[in-house]
Every structure is written in C-alpha cells, then in structure tokens.
Amino acid sequence: MSGTRALLEVQDLQIDIVSAKHRHNVVENVSFTIDHGETFGLVGESGCGKSITALAMIGLLRSPLVISSGSIRFRDRELRGLPERELRKLRGNRIAMIFQEPMTALNPVSPVGRQIAEMFVLHQGATWHEAERKAVEALASVQVPAPEQRVKSYPHEMSGGMRQRIMIAIALACKPDLLIADEPTTALDVTVQAEILKLMKELCSARGTAVLMISHDLGVIAKMCRNVGIMYAGHLVEQRPVEAIFRSPSHPYTNGLLNSLPRLGSRGIHGRKRLQEITGVVPSISAFPAGCRFQPRCERASALCATTQPDQADLGDEGYVRCFHHG
C-alpha cells in the first residue's frame, strides 16, 4: 500500500530450540509483510516452521523455543519483548488465531456461547448479559442454525465443521485487524472445507480483516490468498503473488510441490501420467545440511549449493526466491 506502513512486518526472524547442551535453529531469516486487508499464505510441509512462526508473532512460544533475533512489528509497534500483559491485550482483540483442531482449542466443559461471550467481556468491557446477546449474534454471523439454542451447546455436541464455525466466531468477535488461520480446514471433509473457506473469506473481506493463512494445501492458498511464502526446513525459499507461483514457480521445491498436485483430465505439468514426487525426506532439525537446506533433494543442486546458503534473489514486482539456480 503506497505511503502506508504494512499492518504486519516480520523481519529476519530466527527461532531456536535451546537446551543445556545444544542450540538448534528451527526458523532462520524469515521476512514477510502483510498489508491491511490482505490475505497472505504460508505454505510448507509439516515441521517446516509455519506454526512456530505464527506462535512467535503473538508471544505464545514456550521453552525450549526462543526467538533469537529479528523483528515483529504490528501496526508499527514492536511485539518482540513486549510484556505479557500487553500481549494479552492484543491476543484475541487486535490479533486473533484459529487453531488446527477446534476440539482441543475449545473448552470441553463450557458452553460455546459462554466461550464467545468471554471475548466481549475481556476485551470490550461488556457485561455478561450484553456479551451473551452478542454471542448469539456472533453465531448467526457464522451461519450456525438456531443460534439462540446453540449458545447452550457444548463442543462435543457439535460436528467438526460446526466447531470450526465456533472458532471463527470467537476469533472474529472483536473484529481483529489480523486473523492467523493455522490449517483451519484440517480433518474436515472437502464439502465442509469449501464452506468454511467461503465463510472466512466473506467475513474477513466485509470487516477488512487481514489474514495469515497457514496451510500445506496449495489449493486452499490459491482460493484464499494474494501473496504466498513457501517454507522449507525453517527457510522462506520463495515469496511471490499466488498467480506467479502457479504460472512459473522459481524455486525447485515450489516446482516439486506443484508437480505433485493431482489434476483432473491432465497428464501433469510435463505431460507425465504419474504424479511426481520430491525424492528424499525433510531433514531433522538437529541435522540440517550445510548450504542450501533443500540441496540433498534437489535435481538442480551444484557444488556451490552444498556449501553456501543462497541469498535472496529479487524477481522485481513478483517477489523473491532463495536459489542459485532458480527459474
């Protein structure tokens, strides 16, 4: 946004696992920005550092994970090092989060209406009577049928899709500036996934809420996001507009992810019938390779890749890639 600071600016973020004897890097040199009202995608395999990055942003990292360096600025305010009391004022209010599994995120012994109402009491100073009325309105906004009755229901009495609607209602209750959605459609069937994504997109667009969409599913990212960052083994290896990623992936890992997608009525990107796999396995945190972390699995790797980490290569208006042999 020209002339306006981004809503969120993450710069050179590094997160380590620290023990008495060892220190292992988990996330390194991760930088991205999210503008007001933008939906930004963060994609990668399980264990690549997506969720840890999100937790670091809202001060929910717990020992042995620590932020070693970098900056996290929200509305031009540095969040790293902010006292817990100040972070609590932001969490659920200006920054909200939807977690992967609503059954574990929701309180199993509290009616869902009270869990929604609590947001209005804690962050807006509403009375419980006012908050309970707003909870009914919040349930109606996420298209829960018979919201006046559903406020009295417990999480175990609801389907997975309905619980995820409750999570969205809680997250958006205070009309946050930023919503972090961590794999919000995991474990839901395809039809329910589509409904939840459509609902999130409509509500966030209507309220001007920016979204950080964390997923391993490129199909979800294609539907929801304008820009996307591809993570591998703690590194952000490519960051570009979604259209550019699908049209001409630059990093070999991104290319591998796209080639592994099934396509109806297609023989694949290179005319092959079989889906292509990325050979090898994701490296362990305690045994990241020297140089580029993807090079043991990369068909383009050279001797340079095995010894030196690639710097950010500017792709102009289309973002950047970290690869010596991109394109």
One Martini backbone bead per residue (centre of mass of N, CA, C, O) as a GRO file, in nm:
protein
  327
    1MET     BB    1   0.089   0.041   0.028
    2SER     BB    2   0.103   0.350  -0.051
    3GLY     BB    3   0.228   0.536   0.225
    4THR     BB    4   0.188   0.261   0.398
    5ARG     BB    5   0.214   0.072   0.650
    6ALA     BB    6   0.221  -0.225   0.738
    7LEU     BB    7   0.063  -0.423   0.954
    8LEU     BB    8   0.288  -0.653   0.904
    9GLU     BB    9   0.641  -0.707   1.019
   10VAL     BB   10   0.877  -0.948   0.923
   11GLN     BB   11   1.230  -0.962   1.037
   12ASP     BB   12   1.469  -1.186   1.056
   13LEU     BB   13   1.362  -1.449   1.179
   14GLN     BB   14   1.470  -1.632   1.479
   15ILE     BB   15   1.443  -1.981   1.584
   16ASP     BB   16   1.513  -2.175   1.881
   17ILE     BB   17   1.644  -2.465   2.033
   18VAL     BB   18   1.701  -2.487   2.389
   19SER     BB   19   1.964  -2.628   2.579
   20ALA     BB   20   2.222  -2.712   2.782
   21LYS     BB   21   2.389  -2.835   2.508
   22HIS     BB   22   2.189  -2.710   2.283
   23ARG     BB   23   2.144  -2.538   1.950
   24HIS     BB   24   1.861  -2.516   1.734
   25ASN     BB   25   1.753  -2.435   1.431
   26VAL     BB   26   1.419  -2.359   1.294
   27VAL     BB   27   1.422  -2.046   1.222
   28GLU     BB   28   1.541  -1.847   0.927
   29ASN     BB   29   1.524  -1.548   0.784
   30VAL     BB   30   1.224  -1.441   0.822
   31SER     BB   31   1.032  -1.251   0.570
   32PHE     BB   32   0.731  -1.042   0.597
   33THR     BB   33   0.424  -0.897   0.469
   34ILE     BB   34   0.107  -0.737   0.579
   35ASP     BB   35  -0.159  -0.593   0.473
   36HIS     BB   36  -0.433  -0.433   0.479
   37GLY     BB   37  -0.665  -0.690   0.402
   38GLU     BB   38  -0.474  -0.919   0.357
   39THR     BB   39  -0.395  -1.244   0.208
   40PHE     BB   40  -0.151  -1.461   0.347
   41GLY     BB   41   0.062  -1.726   0.258
   42LEU     BB   42   0.176  -2.035   0.431
   43VAL     BB   43   0.393  -2.286   0.298
   44GLY     BB   44   0.426  -2.638   0.398
   45GLU     BB   45   0.549  -2.880   0.557
   46SER     BB   46   0.564  -3.056   0.816
   47GLY     BB   47   0.800  -2.886   1.025
   48CYS     BB   48   0.896  -2.598   0.879
   49GLY     BB   49   0.765  -2.337   1.077
   50LYS     BB   50   0.482  -2.205   1.061
   51SER     BB   51   0.354  -2.220   1.351
   52ILE     BB   52   0.594  -2.099   1.504
   53THR     BB   53   0.580  -1.824   1.370
   54ALA     BB   54   0.295  -1.754   1.471
   55LEU     BB   55   0.350  -1.782   1.779
   56ALA     BB   56   0.568  -1.562   1.790
   57MET     BB   57   0.384  -1.317   1.711
   58ILE     BB   58   0.195  -1.376   1.998
   59GLY     BB   59   0.368  -1.497   2.243
   60LEU     BB   60   0.351  -1.853   2.243
   61LEU     BB   61   0.619  -1.936   2.312
   62ARG     BB   62   0.793  -2.220   2.448
   63SER     BB   63   0.983  -2.395   2.619
   64PRO     BB   64   1.272  -2.424   2.414
   65LEU     BB   65   1.159  -2.181   2.262
   66VAL     BB   66   1.328  -1.906   2.084
   67ILE     BB   67   1.397  -1.579   2.016
   68SER     BB   68   1.702  -1.463   1.879
   69SER     BB   69   1.594  -1.287   1.626
   70GLY     BB   70   1.441  -1.000   1.523
   71SER     BB   71   1.123  -0.873   1.384
   72ILE     BB   72   0.786  -0.768   1.519
   73ARG     BB   73   0.547  -0.570   1.348
   74PHE     BB   74   0.247  -0.400   1.474
   75ARG     BB   75   0.144  -0.114   1.387
   76ASP     BB   76   0.447  -0.011   1.446
   77ARG     BB   77   0.490  -0.239   1.674
   78GLU     BB   78   0.689  -0.401   1.890
   79LEU     BB   79   0.657  -0.742   2.006
   80ARG     BB   80   0.925  -0.800   2.086
   81GLY     BB   81   0.935  -0.793   2.440
   82LEU     BB   82   0.658  -0.778   2.524
   83PRO     BB   83   0.459  -0.777   2.765
   84GLU     BB   84   0.219  -0.995   2.858
   85ARG     BB   85  -0.001  -0.784   2.918
   86GLU     BB   86   0.007  -0.660   2.626
   87LEU     BB   87  -0.044  -0.921   2.464
   88ARG     BB   88  -0.329  -0.980   2.582
   89LYS     BB   89  -0.460  -0.727   2.446
   90LEU     BB   90  -0.414  -0.842   2.151
   91ARG     BB   91  -0.514  -1.114   2.202
   92GLY     BB   92  -0.832  -1.149   2.049
   93ASN     BB   93  -0.844  -0.850   1.939
   94ARG     BB   94  -0.621  -0.761   1.708
   95ILE     BB   95  -0.523  -1.066   1.740
   96ALA     BB   96  -0.612  -1.372   1.585
   97MET     BB   97  -0.680  -1.739   1.630
   98ILE     BB   98  -0.685  -2.039   1.436
   99PHE     BB   99  -0.688  -2.365   1.498
  100GLN     BB  100  -0.667  -2.682   1.387
  101GLU     BB  101  -0.819  -2.806   1.660
  102PRO     BB  102  -1.119  -2.738   1.807
  103MET     BB  103  -1.143  -2.959   2.033
  104THR     BB  104  -0.874  -2.844   2.183
  105ALA     BB  105  -0.942  -2.527   2.186
  106LEU     BB  106  -1.190  -2.593   2.327
  107ASN     BB  107  -1.394  -2.595   2.599
  108PRO     BB  108  -1.553  -2.888   2.712
  109VAL     BB  109  -1.707  -2.741   2.992
  110SER     BB  110  -1.816  -2.508   2.794
  111PRO     BB  111  -2.021  -2.321   2.653
  112VAL     BB  112  -1.996  -2.160   2.355
  113GLY     BB  113  -2.130  -1.892   2.435
  114ARG     BB  114  -1.934  -1.826   2.668
  115GLN     BB  115  -1.672  -1.824   2.497
  116ILE     BB  116  -1.762  -1.581   2.331
  117ALA     BB  117  -1.844  -1.378   2.557
  118GLU     BB  118  -1.561  -1.347   2.685
  119MET     BB  119  -1.447  -1.153   2.472
  120PHE     BB  120  -1.632  -0.907   2.544
  121VAL     BB  121  -1.545  -0.885   2.841
  122LEU     BB  122  -1.228  -0.864   2.815
  123HIS     BB  123  -1.210  -0.646   2.550
  124GLN     BB  124  -1.501  -0.454   2.593
  125GLY     BB  125  -1.654  -0.444   2.881
  126ALA     BB  126  -1.883  -0.628   2.898
  127THR     BB  127  -2.149  -0.764   2.999
  128TRP     BB  128  -2.285  -1.068   3.023
  129HIS     BB  129  -2.552  -0.994   2.895
  130GLU     BB  130  -2.433  -0.859   2.643
  131ALA     BB  131  -2.245  -1.095   2.556
  132GLU     BB  132  -2.471  -1.306   2.505
  133ARG     BB  133  -2.604  -1.151   2.277
  134LYS     BB  134  -2.346  -1.137   2.094
  135ALA     BB  135  -2.312  -1.444   2.066
  136VAL     BB  136  -2.559  -1.489   1.893
  137GLU     BB  137  -2.468  -1.302   1.663
  138ALA     BB  138  -2.204  -1.456   1.602
  139LEU     BB  139  -2.338  -1.723   1.518
  140ALA     BB  140  -2.505  -1.603   1.287
  141SER     BB  141  -2.254  -1.497   1.118
  142VAL     BB  142  -2.160  -1.825   1.088
  143GLN     BB  143  -2.421  -1.999   1.022
  144VAL     BB  144  -2.572  -2.091   1.279
  145PRO     BB  145  -2.822  -2.268   1.369
  146ALA     BB  146  -3.002  -2.175   1.619
  147PRO     BB  147  -2.834  -1.973   1.822
  148GLU     BB  148  -3.006  -1.965   2.089
  149GLN     BB  149  -2.943  -2.275   2.140
  150ARG     BB  150  -2.629  -2.313   2.074
  151VAL     BB  151  -2.505  -2.155   2.321
  152LYS     BB  152  -2.564  -2.425   2.511
  153SER     BB  153  -2.356  -2.584   2.378
  154TYR     BB  154  -2.120  -2.832   2.339
  155PRO     BB  155  -1.859  -2.935   2.155
  156HIS     BB  156  -1.944  -3.252   2.151
  157GLU     BB  157  -2.233  -3.168   2.004
  158MET     BB  158  -2.051  -3.117   1.751
  159SER     BB  159  -1.926  -3.077   1.464
  160GLY     BB  160  -1.645  -2.995   1.303
  161GLY     BB  161  -1.765  -2.759   1.136
  162MET     BB  162  -1.908  -2.621   1.378
  163ARG     BB  163  -1.655  -2.573   1.551
  164GLN     BB  164  -1.515  -2.392   1.342
  165ARG     BB  165  -1.730  -2.170   1.358
  166ILE     BB  166  -1.676  -2.103   1.651
  167MET     BB  167  -1.382  -2.015   1.611
  168ILE     BB  168  -1.452  -1.781   1.422
  169ALA     BB  169  -1.634  -1.627   1.618
  170ILE     BB  170  -1.414  -1.579   1.830
  171ALA     BB  171  -1.195  -1.444   1.648
  172LEU     BB  172  -1.418  -1.212   1.529
  173ALA     BB  173  -1.560  -1.065   1.767
  174CYS     BB  174  -1.340  -0.799   1.778
  175LYS     BB  175  -1.241  -0.717   1.506
  176PRO     BB  176  -0.971  -0.780   1.384
  177ASP     BB  177  -0.685  -0.704   1.193
  178LEU     BB  178  -0.574  -1.008   1.255
  179LEU     BB  179  -0.575  -1.339   1.109
  180ILE     BB  180  -0.481  -1.660   1.225
  181ALA     BB  181  -0.475  -1.953   1.008
  182ASP     BB  182  -0.426  -2.287   1.122
  183GLU     BB  183  -0.538  -2.515   0.946
  184PRO     BB  184  -0.876  -2.476   0.929
  185THR     BB  185  -0.940  -2.766   0.739
  186THR     BB  186  -0.854  -2.984   0.908
  187ALA     BB  187  -1.045  -3.284   0.907
  188LEU     BB  188  -1.223  -3.196   0.673
  189ASP     BB  189  -1.432  -3.218   0.444
  190VAL     BB  190  -1.456  -3.084   0.136
  191THR     BB  191  -1.729  -2.940   0.167
  192VAL     BB  192  -1.665  -2.801   0.440
  193GLN     BB  193  -1.416  -2.653   0.354
  194ALA     BB  194  -1.555  -2.466   0.148
  195GLU     BB  195  -1.743  -2.330   0.353
  196ILE     BB  196  -1.527  -2.214   0.545
  197LEU     BB  197  -1.369  -2.045   0.338
  198LYS     BB  198  -1.605  -1.871   0.243
  199LEU     BB  199  -1.670  -1.750   0.518
  200MET     BB  200  -1.397  -1.618   0.580
  201LYS     BB  201  -1.379  -1.440   0.329
  202GLU     BB  202  -1.638  -1.275   0.376
  203LEU     BB  203  -1.584  -1.167   0.665
  204CYS     BB  204  -1.302  -1.037   0.620
  205SER     BB  205  -1.385  -0.850   0.389
  206ALA     BB  206  -1.614  -0.693   0.542
  207ARG     BB  207  -1.393  -0.612   0.793
  208GLY     BB  208  -1.084  -0.582   0.699
  209THR     BB  209  -0.931  -0.851   0.746
  210ALA     BB  210  -0.642  -0.986   0.792
  211VAL     BB  211  -0.451  -1.281   0.662
  212LEU     BB  212  -0.291  -1.576   0.792
  213MET     BB  213  -0.238  -1.855   0.585
  214ILE     BB  214  -0.197  -2.182   0.699
  215SER     BB  215  -0.050  -2.437   0.478
  216HIS     BB  216  -0.024  -2.746   0.266
  217ASP     BB  217  -0.251  -2.630   0.068
  218LEU     BB  218  -0.259  -2.495  -0.247
  219GLY     BB  219  -0.564  -2.477  -0.295
  220VAL     BB  220  -0.628  -2.287  -0.060
  221ILE     BB  221  -0.436  -2.059  -0.143
  222ALA     BB  222  -0.564  -1.999  -0.421
  223LYS     BB  223  -0.846  -1.907  -0.297
  224MET     BB  224  -0.732  -1.683  -0.063
  225CYS     BB  225  -0.468  -1.554  -0.194
  226ARG     BB  226  -0.220  -1.317  -0.306
  227ASN     BB  227   0.019  -1.409  -0.126
  228VAL     BB  228   0.327  -1.621  -0.099
  229GLY     BB  229   0.502  -1.845   0.124
  230ILE     BB  230   0.776  -2.072   0.103
  231MET     BB  231   0.853  -2.345   0.316
  232TYR     BB  232   1.185  -2.484   0.424
  233ALA     BB  233   1.344  -2.576   0.691
  234GLY     BB  234   1.298  -2.260   0.806
  235HIS     BB  235   1.273  -2.143   0.514
  236LEU     BB  236   1.217  -1.879   0.289
  237VAL     BB  237   1.230  -1.955  -0.060
  238GLU     BB  238   0.947  -1.815  -0.152
  239GLN     BB  239   0.799  -1.488  -0.271
  240ARG     BB  240   0.470  -1.447  -0.417
  241PRO     BB  241   0.234  -1.437  -0.617
  242VAL     BB  242   0.010  -1.675  -0.681
  243GLU     BB  243   0.008  -1.661  -0.992
  244ALA     BB  244   0.319  -1.692  -1.023
  245ILE     BB  245   0.354  -1.965  -0.886
  246PHE     BB  246   0.165  -2.126  -1.089
  247ARG     BB  247   0.301  -2.032  -1.358
  248SER     BB  248   0.630  -1.981  -1.234
  249PRO     BB  249   0.820  -2.153  -1.064
  250SER     BB  250   1.145  -2.107  -0.912
  251HIS     BB  251   1.166  -2.312  -0.701
  252PRO     BB  252   1.218  -2.649  -0.677
  253TYR     BB  253   1.015  -2.694  -0.446
  254THR     BB  254   0.771  -2.559  -0.571
  255ASN     BB  255   0.770  -2.736  -0.823
  256GLY     BB  256   0.726  -3.001  -0.668
  257LEU     BB  257   0.454  -2.933  -0.542
  258LEU     BB  258   0.301  -2.888  -0.812
  259ASN     BB  259   0.370  -3.174  -0.942
  260SER     BB  260   0.202  -3.328  -0.696
  261LEU     BB  261  -0.058  -3.242  -0.819
  262PRO     BB  262  -0.366  -3.321  -0.894
  263ARG     BB  263  -0.527  -3.358  -1.230
  264LEU     BB  264  -0.796  -3.327  -1.408
  265GLY     BB  265  -0.741  -3.416  -1.733
  266SER     BB  266  -0.426  -3.465  -1.678
  267ARG     BB  267  -0.059  -3.517  -1.739
  268GLY     BB  268   0.070  -3.279  -1.634
  269ILE     BB  269   0.320  -3.051  -1.661
  270HIS     BB  270   0.510  -3.282  -1.838
  271GLY     BB  271   0.307  -3.524  -1.945
  272ARG     BB  272   0.260  -3.698  -1.703
  273LYS     BB  273   0.082  -3.945  -1.538
  274ARG     BB  274   0.246  -3.933  -1.301
  275LEU     BB  275   0.320  -3.835  -1.006
  276GLN     BB  276   0.541  -3.630  -0.857
  277GLU     BB  277   0.822  -3.658  -0.655
  278ILE     BB  278   1.008  -3.580  -0.371
  279THR     BB  279   1.295  -3.669  -0.298
  280GLY     BB  280   1.328  -3.777  -0.001
  281VAL     BB  281   1.374  -3.595   0.311
  282VAL     BB  282   1.321  -3.417   0.574
  283PRO     BB  283   1.519  -3.266   0.778
  284SER     BB  284   1.650  -3.252   1.071
  285ILE     BB  285   1.702  -3.016   1.305
  286SER     BB  286   1.987  -3.160   1.398
  287ALA     BB  287   2.049  -3.204   1.049
  288PHE     BB  288   2.121  -2.974   0.879
  289PRO     BB  289   2.245  -2.882   0.601
  290ALA     BB  290   2.464  -2.746   0.428
  291GLY     BB  291   2.363  -2.476   0.299
  292CYS     BB  292   2.120  -2.577   0.126
  293ARG     BB  293   1.846  -2.751   0.256
  294PHE     BB  294   1.749  -2.878  -0.038
  295GLN     BB  295   1.997  -3.014  -0.195
  296PRO     BB  296   1.956  -3.332  -0.137
  297ARG     BB  297   1.666  -3.303  -0.328
  298CYS     BB  298   1.803  -3.161  -0.577
  299GLU     BB  299   1.840  -3.146  -0.930
  300ARG     BB  300   2.012  -2.854  -0.936
  301ALA     BB  301   2.247  -2.914  -0.773
  302SER     BB  302   2.555  -2.793  -0.655
  303ALA     BB  303   2.846  -2.731  -0.500
  304LEU     BB  304   2.749  -2.459  -0.385
  305CYS     BB  305   2.491  -2.564  -0.235
  306ALA     BB  306   2.665  -2.741  -0.017
  307THR     BB  307   2.812  -2.455   0.119
  308THR     BB  308   2.584  -2.231   0.038
  309GLN     BB  309   2.370  -1.987   0.111
  310PRO     BB  310   2.127  -1.836  -0.043
  311ASP     BB  311   2.026  -1.551  -0.152
  312GLN     BB  312   1.826  -1.303  -0.232
  313ALA     BB  313   1.629  -1.302  -0.530
  314ASP     BB  314   1.517  -1.067  -0.735
  315LEU     BB  315   1.177  -1.043  -0.911
  316GLY     BB  316   1.064  -0.783  -0.852
  317ASP     BB  317   0.721  -0.766  -0.845
  318GLU     BB  318   0.742  -1.101  -0.783
  319GLY     BB  319   0.970  -1.098  -0.572
  320TYR     BB  320   1.136  -1.393  -0.430
  321VAL     BB  321   1.441  -1.603  -0.422
  322ARG     BB  322   1.628  -1.896  -0.280
  323CYS     BB  323   1.849  -1.944  -0.552
  324PHE     BB  324   2.099  -2.026  -0.784
  325HIS     BB  325   1.875  -2.202  -0.990
  326HIS     BB  326   1.652  -2.034  -1.090
  327GLY     BB  327   1.356  -2.080  -1.323
   0.00000   0.00000   0.00000
